[in-house]
Amino acid sequence: MPQDFEIRSQHFLKEMEQAIQLANREILSQRLPPITKENLLPLVVSVARLRSQYLAEAFRIAEADAGETPKEEEIKALRFHREMYEEARLAFDALIHVIDRGYVELGE
């Protein structure tokens, strides 16, 4: 009985994996062009710029406050830059995930 359940479970999971891949391919192909180096590079650059803005803001605050506790408006500005960077990085990570899973078409 346990072996039969394991076989059925593996079969079910394989079918679900195929259904997930098919659904992702179909839906993503409607919204995304084939992924190429040329159309991926702007996202890479955007993430790098946002990262640099976030870190530069942290250094600016630290220098301006000479190591003292930052002001509330400085923390708000830093949080804004962090959130912008993190959202862009998460989008990039999601794209890498769908490429890795074969959910999107790769162009030349």
PyRosetta script that sets phi, psi and omega in degrees:
from pyrosetta import init, pose_from_sequence

init()
pose = pose_from_sequence("MPQDFEIRSQHFLKEMEQAIQLANREILSQRLPPITKENLLPLVVSVARLRSQYLAEAFRIAEADAGETPKEEEIKALRFHREMYEEARLAFDALIHVIDRGYVELGE")
pose.set_psi(1, -49.2)
pose.set_omega(1, 179.6)
pose.set_phi(2, -59.9)
pose.set_psi(2, -37.1)
pose.set_omega(2, 179.6)
pose.set_phi(3, -66.2)
pose.set_psi(3, -39.9)
pose.set_omega(3, 178.0)
pose.set_phi(4, -62.3)
pose.set_psi(4, -41.8)
pose.set_omega(4, 178.6)
pose.set_phi(5, -63.8)
pose.set_psi(5, -41.5)
pose.set_omega(5, 179.7)
pose.set_phi(6, -63.3)
pose.set_psi(6, -42.3)
pose.set_omega(6, 178.5)
pose.set_phi(7, -63.5)
pose.set_psi(7, -45.4)
pose.set_omega(7, 178.7)
pose.set_phi(8, -63.6)
pose.set_psi(8, -40.8)
pose.set_omega(8, 179.3)
pose.set_phi(9, -63.2)
pose.set_psi(9, -45.4)
pose.set_omega(9, 179.9)
pose.set_phi(10, -63.9)
pose.set_psi(10, -40.7)
pose.set_omega(10, 177.9)
pose.set_phi(11, -63.5)
pose.set_psi(11, -45.7)
pose.set_omega(11, 178.7)
pose.set_phi(12, -60.1)
pose.set_psi(12, -47.0)
pose.set_omega(12, -179.2)
pose.set_phi(13, -63.5)
pose.set_psi(13, -37.5)
pose.set_omega(13, 177.8)
pose.set_phi(14, -65.3)
pose.set_psi(14, -43.2)
pose.set_omega(14, 177.6)
pose.set_phi(15, -62.9)
pose.set_psi(15, -40.9)
pose.set_omega(15, 179.1)
pose.set_phi(16, -66.6)
pose.set_psi(16, -39.9)
pose.set_omega(16, 177.9)
pose.set_phi(17, -60.0)
pose.set_psi(17, -42.8)
pose.set_omega(17, 178.6)
pose.set_phi(18, -66.3)
pose.set_psi(18, -39.6)
pose.set_omega(18, 179.1)
pose.set_phi(19, -66.6)
pose.set_psi(19, -39.9)
pose.set_omega(19, 178.3)
pose.set_phi(20, -64.1)
pose.set_psi(20, -44.3)
pose.set_omega(20, 179.6)
pose.set_phi(21, -63.6)
pose.set_psi(21, -44.3)
pose.set_omega(21, 179.6)
pose.set_phi(22, -62.4)
pose.set_psi(22, -45.6)
pose.set_omega(22, 179.9)
pose.set_phi(23, -62.7)
pose.set_psi(23, -44.8)
pose.set_omega(23, 179.5)
pose.set_phi(24, -64.1)
pose.set_psi(24, -44.5)
pose.set_omega(24, 179.2)
pose.set_phi(25, -60.3)
pose.set_psi(25, -46.3)
pose.set_omega(25, -177.8)
pose.set_phi(26, -63.7)
pose.set_psi(26, -48.9)
pose.set_omega(26, -176.3)
pose.set_phi(27, -70.4)
pose.set_psi(27, -45.5)
pose.set_omega(27, -178.3)
pose.set_phi(28, -67.0)
pose.set_psi(28, -34.1)
pose.set_omega(28, -179.7)
pose.set_phi(29, -66.1)
pose.set_psi(29, -22.7)
pose.set_omega(29, 177.5)
pose.set_phi(30, -76.4)
pose.set_psi(30, -23.9)
pose.set_omega(30, -174.5)
pose.set_phi(31, -110.5)
pose.set_psi(31, -23.2)
pose.set_omega(31, -175.3)
pose.set_phi(32, -118.6)
pose.set_psi(32, 141.8)
pose.set_omega(32, 173.2)
pose.set_phi(33, -75.7)
pose.set_psi(33, 168.0)
pose.set_omega(33, 171.3)
pose.set_phi(34, -55.5)
pose.set_psi(34, 138.6)
pose.set_omega(34, -175.7)
pose.set_phi(35, -82.9)
pose.set_psi(35, 125.6)
pose.set_omega(35, 178.4)
pose.set_phi(36, -127.1)
pose.set_psi(36, 168.1)
pose.set_omega(36, 174.8)
pose.set_phi(37, -59.8)
pose.set_psi(37, -38.9)
pose.set_omega(37, -176.5)
pose.set_phi(38, -65.7)
pose.set_psi(38, -40.2)
pose.set_omega(38, -178.8)
pose.set_phi(39, -91.1)
pose.set_psi(39, -9.1)
pose.set_omega(39, 174.5)
pose.set_phi(40, -86.6)
pose.set_psi(40, -32.5)
pose.set_omega(40, -176.4)
pose.set_phi(41, -57.1)
pose.set_psi(41, -42.3)
pose.set_omega(41, 178.4)
pose.set_phi(42, -59.7)
pose.set_psi(42, -35.7)
pose.set_omega(42, 176.6)
pose.set_phi(43, -67.4)
pose.set_psi(43, -41.4)
pose.set_omega(43, 177.7)
pose.set_phi(44, -59.6)
pose.set_psi(44, -46.1)
pose.set_omega(44, -179.5)
pose.set_phi(45, -65.3)
pose.set_psi(45, -40.8)
pose.set_omega(45, 179.1)
pose.set_phi(46, -60.7)
pose.set_psi(46, -45.7)
pose.set_omega(46, 178.3)
pose.set_phi(47, -61.6)
pose.set_psi(47, -43.0)
pose.set_omega(47, 179.3)
pose.set_phi(48, -62.9)
pose.set_psi(48, -42.5)
pose.set_omega(48, 179.0)
pose.set_phi(49, -64.0)
pose.set_psi(49, -44.2)
pose.set_omega(49, 179.2)
pose.set_phi(50, -64.4)
pose.set_psi(50, -38.2)
pose.set_omega(50, 175.7)
pose.set_phi(51, -61.4)
pose.set_psi(51, -45.2)
pose.set_omega(51, -178.3)
pose.set_phi(52, -66.4)
pose.set_psi(52, -36.3)
pose.set_omega(52, 177.9)
pose.set_phi(53, -65.3)
pose.set_psi(53, -41.5)
pose.set_omega(53, 178.6)
pose.set_phi(54, -62.1)
pose.set_psi(54, -50.0)
pose.set_omega(54, -178.9)
pose.set_phi(55, -67.7)
pose.set_psi(55, -39.0)
pose.set_omega(55, 178.0)
pose.set_phi(56, -62.5)
pose.set_psi(56, -38.7)
pose.set_omega(56, 177.9)
pose.set_phi(57, -64.5)
pose.set_psi(57, -40.2)
pose.set_omega(57, 177.8)
pose.set_phi(58, -62.1)
pose.set_psi(58, -43.9)
pose.set_omega(58, 178.2)
pose.set_phi(59, -66.0)
pose.set_psi(59, -40.3)
pose.set_omega(59, 179.6)
pose.set_phi(60, -60.4)
pose.set_psi(60, -44.9)
pose.set_omega(60, 179.7)
pose.set_phi(61, -63.9)
pose.set_psi(61, -46.6)
pose.set_omega(61, -178.9)
pose.set_phi(62, -60.9)
pose.set_psi(62, -41.5)
pose.set_omega(62, -179.8)
pose.set_phi(63, -68.9)
pose.set_psi(63, -43.8)
pose.set_omega(63, -178.5)
pose.set_phi(64, -64.7)
pose.set_psi(64, -35.6)
pose.set_omega(64, -177.5)
pose.set_phi(65, -93.9)
pose.set_psi(65, 1.1)
pose.set_omega(65, 179.0)
pose.set_phi(66, 49.2)
pose.set_psi(66, 39.9)
pose.set_omega(66, 176.9)
pose.set_phi(67, 84.5)
pose.set_psi(67, -3.4)
pose.set_omega(67, 177.8)
pose.set_phi(68, -78.3)
pose.set_psi(68, 171.6)
pose.set_omega(68, 179.3)
pose.set_phi(69, -62.8)
pose.set_psi(69, 128.1)
pose.set_omega(69, -179.8)
pose.set_phi(70, -65.9)
pose.set_psi(70, 155.4)
pose.set_omega(70, 176.3)
pose.set_phi(71, -75.7)
pose.set_psi(71, 158.7)
pose.set_omega(71, -177.5)
pose.set_phi(72, -58.2)
pose.set_psi(72, -41.5)
pose.set_omega(72, -179.2)
pose.set_phi(73, -67.5)
pose.set_psi(73, -29.7)
pose.set_omega(73, 176.6)
pose.set_phi(74, -69.0)
pose.set_psi(74, -40.5)
pose.set_omega(74, 178.2)
pose.set_phi(75, -66.0)
pose.set_psi(75, -38.7)
pose.set_omega(75, 177.6)
pose.set_phi(76, -62.2)
pose.set_psi(76, -42.3)
pose.set_omega(76, 178.6)
pose.set_phi(77, -64.6)
pose.set_psi(77, -42.6)
pose.set_omega(77, 179.0)
pose.set_phi(78, -63.4)
pose.set_psi(78, -43.0)
pose.set_omega(78, 178.6)
pose.set_phi(79, -60.7)
pose.set_psi(79, -43.2)
pose.set_omega(79, 178.3)
pose.set_phi(80, -56.9)
pose.set_psi(80, -48.4)
pose.set_omega(80, -179.5)
pose.set_phi(81, -64.8)
pose.set_psi(81, -38.9)
pose.set_omega(81, 178.2)
pose.set_phi(82, -64.2)
pose.set_psi(82, -45.3)
pose.set_omega(82, -179.2)
pose.set_phi(83, -63.6)
pose.set_psi(83, -40.0)
pose.set_omega(83, 177.1)
pose.set_phi(84, -61.6)
pose.set_psi(84, -47.3)
pose.set_omega(84, 179.2)
pose.set_phi(85, -62.4)
pose.set_psi(85, -48.6)
pose.set_omega(85, -176.8)
pose.set_phi(86, -62.4)
pose.set_psi(86, -40.3)
pose.set_omega(86, 178.9)
pose.set_phi(87, -63.6)
pose.set_psi(87, -43.5)
pose.set_omega(87, 178.7)
pose.set_phi(88, -64.8)
pose.set_psi(88, -41.1)
pose.set_omega(88, 178.9)
pose.set_phi(89, -65.0)
pose.set_psi(89, -40.6)
pose.set_omega(89, 178.2)
pose.set_phi(90, -64.5)
pose.set_psi(90, -38.1)
pose.set_omega(90, 176.3)
pose.set_phi(91, -63.7)
pose.set_psi(91, -42.7)
pose.set_omega(91, 178.2)
pose.set_phi(92, -63.2)
pose.set_psi(92, -44.4)
pose.set_omega(92, 177.7)
pose.set_phi(93, -59.8)
pose.set_psi(93, -39.8)
pose.set_omega(93, 178.4)
pose.set_phi(94, -64.2)
pose.set_psi(94, -39.2)
pose.set_omega(94, 178.1)
pose.set_phi(95, -65.5)
pose.set_psi(95, -44.2)
pose.set_omega(95, 177.6)
pose.set_phi(96, -59.9)
pose.set_psi(96, -39.0)
pose.set_omega(96, 179.0)
pose.set_phi(97, -61.8)
pose.set_psi(97, -46.3)
pose.set_omega(97, -178.3)
pose.set_phi(98, -70.7)
pose.set_psi(98, -30.6)
pose.set_omega(98, 174.2)
pose.set_phi(99, -65.9)
pose.set_psi(99, -47.0)
pose.set_omega(99, -178.8)
pose.set_phi(100, -60.6)
pose.set_psi(100, -36.2)
pose.set_omega(100, -179.3)
pose.set_phi(101, -82.7)
pose.set_psi(101, -8.4)
pose.set_omega(101, -179.0)
pose.set_phi(102, 78.1)
pose.set_psi(102, 23.4)
pose.set_omega(102, -178.3)
pose.set_phi(103, -81.4)
pose.set_psi(103, -17.7)
pose.set_omega(103, -178.4)
pose.set_phi(104, -121.7)
pose.set_psi(104, 154.8)
pose.set_omega(104, 177.6)
pose.set_phi(105, -81.3)
pose.set_psi(105, 140.3)
pose.set_omega(105, 175.9)
pose.set_phi(106, -102.2)
pose.set_psi(106, 130.5)
pose.set_omega(106, 177.8)
pose.set_phi(107, -91.4)
pose.set_psi(107, -176.6)
pose.set_omega(107, -179.7)
pose.set_phi(108, -78.5)
pose.dump_pdb("model.pdb")
